[in-house]
Amino acid sequence: MKLTEQETELIEAIRNFNKIRHNPSIELEWWIRELFERLLYK
């Protein structure tokens, strides 16, 4: 199964967020939520 560019971007953002769990970024969390919502409502 091929992933779209947006799906790949979301997966990479979540992976990056998990790597910095000890020092979370509010902006990165916001970006992940934004990407997820775009995928849900397209």
MDTraj code that builds the backbone (N, CA, C; nanometers):
import mdtraj as md
import numpy as np

residues = "MET LYS LEU THR GLU GLN GLU THR GLU LEU ILE GLU ALA ILE ARG ASN PHE ASN LYS ILE ARG HIS ASN PRO SER ILE GLU LEU GLU TRP TRP ILE ARG GLU LEU PHE GLU ARG LEU LEU TYR LYS".split()
xyz = np.array([
    [0.0847, -0.1185, 0.0000],
    [0.0000, 0.0000, 0.0000],
    [0.0890, 0.1245, 0.0000],
    [0.0611, 0.2146, -0.0898],
    [0.1360, 0.3391, -0.0995],
    [0.0757, 0.4438, -0.0064],
    [0.1624, 0.5204, 0.0566],
    [0.1171, 0.6302, 0.1417],
    [0.1217, 0.7602, 0.0625],
    [0.0289, 0.8485, 0.0931],
    [0.0329, 0.9801, 0.0305],
    [0.1427, 1.0622, 0.0968],
    [0.1748, 1.1742, 0.0365],
    [0.2774, 1.2627, 0.0920],
    [0.2356, 1.3147, 0.2296],
    [0.1073, 1.3462, 0.2461],
    [0.0580, 1.3956, 0.3747],
    [0.0647, 1.2879, 0.4825],
    [0.0332, 1.1646, 0.4470],
    [0.0403, 1.0552, 0.5437],
    [0.1845, 1.0307, 0.5878],
    [0.2766, 1.0351, 0.4934],
    [0.4181, 1.0181, 0.5251],
    [0.4664, 1.1307, 0.6154],
    [0.4239, 1.2530, 0.5862],
    [0.4622, 1.3682, 0.6674],
    [0.4104, 1.3544, 0.8109],
    [0.2870, 1.3064, 0.8249],
    [0.2283, 1.2859, 0.9577],
    [0.3067, 1.1806, 1.0357],
    [0.3405, 1.0707, 0.9722],
    [0.4162, 0.9643, 1.0387],
    [0.5523, 1.0156, 1.0838],
    [0.6213, 1.0892, 0.9972],
    [0.7525, 1.1445, 1.0340],
    [0.7407, 1.2428, 1.1502],
    [0.6364, 1.3254, 1.1503],
    [0.6168, 1.4225, 1.2585],
    [0.5923, 1.3510, 1.3909],
    [0.5126, 1.2446, 1.3888],
    [0.4863, 1.1686, 1.5114],
    [0.6135, 1.1021, 1.5610],
    [0.6932, 1.0476, 1.4702],
    [0.8204, 0.9865, 1.5098],
    [0.9128, 1.0888, 1.5741],
    [0.9202, 1.2077, 1.5150],
    [1.0040, 1.3136, 1.5723],
    [0.9526, 1.3557, 1.7094],
    [0.8214, 1.3637, 1.7246],
    [0.7626, 1.4011, 1.8529],
    [0.7972, 1.2981, 1.9599],
    [0.7921, 1.1705, 1.9235],
    [0.8256, 1.0647, 2.0192],
    [0.9725, 1.0683, 2.0588],
    [1.0595, 1.1112, 1.9684],
    [1.2026, 1.1200, 1.9989],
    [1.2317, 1.2289, 2.1020],
    [1.1512, 1.3354, 2.1031],
    [1.1766, 1.4470, 2.1949],
    [1.0759, 1.4488, 2.3094],
    [1.0302, 1.3336, 2.3491],
    [0.9264, 1.3221, 2.4519],
    [0.9657, 1.3914, 2.5827],
    [1.0943, 1.3928, 2.6170],
    [1.1377, 1.4531, 2.7438],
    [1.1356, 1.6050, 2.7384],
    [1.1362, 1.6612, 2.6182],
    [1.1305, 1.8061, 2.6012],
    [1.0312, 1.8361, 2.4887],
    [0.9014, 1.8204, 2.5167],
    [0.8008, 1.8304, 2.4102],
    [0.7911, 1.9709, 2.3508],
    [0.7614, 1.9751, 2.2242],
    [0.7440, 2.1005, 2.1517],
    [0.5949, 2.1225, 2.1270],
    [0.5439, 2.2330, 2.1751],
    [0.4024, 2.2644, 2.1566],
    [0.3732, 2.2879, 2.0080],
    [0.4678, 2.3515, 1.9384],
    [0.4484, 2.3776, 1.7967],
    [0.4425, 2.2485, 1.7164],
    [0.5271, 2.1522, 1.7500],
    [0.5264, 2.0240, 1.6804],
    [0.3968, 1.9485, 1.7083],
    [0.3509, 1.9535, 1.8322],
    [0.2245, 1.8879, 1.8649],
    [0.1086, 1.9514, 1.7874],
    [0.1098, 2.0844, 1.7779],
    [0.0065, 2.1549, 1.7025],
    [0.0114, 2.1133, 1.5555],
    [0.1317, 2.1046, 1.4996],
    [0.1485, 2.0674, 1.3597],
    [0.0961, 1.9253, 1.3345],
    [0.1239, 1.8335, 1.4269],
    [0.0752, 1.6957, 1.4138],
    [-0.0768, 1.6933, 1.4141],
    [-0.1371, 1.7673, 1.5058],
    [-0.2839, 1.7719, 1.5115],
    [-0.3423, 1.8312, 1.3833],
    [-0.2781, 1.9341, 1.3311],
    [-0.3226, 1.9976, 1.2065],
    [-0.3151, 1.8997, 1.0894],
    [-0.2044, 1.8279, 1.0770],
    [-0.1901, 1.7288, 0.9702],
    [-0.2962, 1.6199, 0.9813],
    [-0.3182, 1.5722, 1.1038],
    [-0.4171, 1.4665, 1.1270],
    [-0.5565, 1.5130, 1.0872],
    [-0.5930, 1.6341, 1.1260],
    [-0.7258, 1.6872, 1.0924],
    [-0.7416, 1.7057, 0.9420],
    [-0.6356, 1.7480, 0.8749],
    [-0.6427, 1.7620, 0.7289],
    [-0.6698, 1.6278, 0.6634],
    [-0.6061, 1.5232, 0.7138],
    [-0.6267, 1.3914, 0.6560],
    [-0.7686, 1.3395, 0.6824],
    [-0.8223, 1.3724, 0.7993],
    [-0.9574, 1.3270, 0.8330],
    [-1.0662, 1.3957, 0.7486],
    [-1.0471, 1.5230, 0.7210],
    [-1.1537, 1.6011, 0.6595],
    [-1.1279, 1.6361, 0.5136],
    [-1.0406, 1.5614, 0.4464],
    [-1.0189, 1.5948, 0.3044],
    [-1.1155, 1.5262, 0.2139],
])
top = md.Topology()
chain = top.add_chain()
for i, resn in enumerate(residues, 1):
    res = top.add_residue(resn, chain, resSeq=i)
    for name in ("N", "CA", "C"):
        top.add_atom(name, md.element.get_by_symbol(name[0]), res)
traj = md.Trajectory(xyz[None], top)
